[in-house]
């Protein structure tokens, strides 16, 4: 008899629960886009993603999608994608672009140590690609990466936290690079001197 009463109570409880689901109206559900921004921005991201699918070894396409994701505030997604694609592109001439994209988005998230690591990897990948085809990593891009890496190396070695001491962190990096400052008055005097010398074709008047 005790078992019968126990089973009956369970059955009643299940019936009550079912009635609640059947009688009560469904709860409203709200959806918002996972990525903030306009429809045009969403389309640009979707198009960039489609290009990476169509051209999986295209480092420019990877860099474009990573940049758009980072600008949309999806830095975690951008990092995961850049790291994954750079790993998939081992041996490809464009791999340095994916590695550099990973570095820049790491730095944008203030994760400067892995950012520096991927910058150094990008330089190594660039050197490797140049050994096979100099056009695969042009010298201007290589120099740009070298300057970026030198700046970031000095900033990281300074020990300053980019989150709390951003100005000091940036100045530490700038100190590693040769800087040329032009004084405005000197620049104006230089321009005047160039106008005075001219090309020698103008006429002169006696005082």
Secondary structure by P-SEA (a helix, b strand, c coil): caaaaaaaaaaaaaaaaaaaaacccccbbbbcccccccaaaaaaaaaaaaaaaaccccaaaaaaaaaaaaaacaaaaaaaaaaaaaaaaccccaaaaaaaaaaaaaaaacaaaaaaaaaaaaaaaaaaaaaaccccccaaaaaaaaaaaaaaaaaaaccccccccaaaaaaaaaaabbbbbbcaaaaaaaaaaaaaacccccccccc
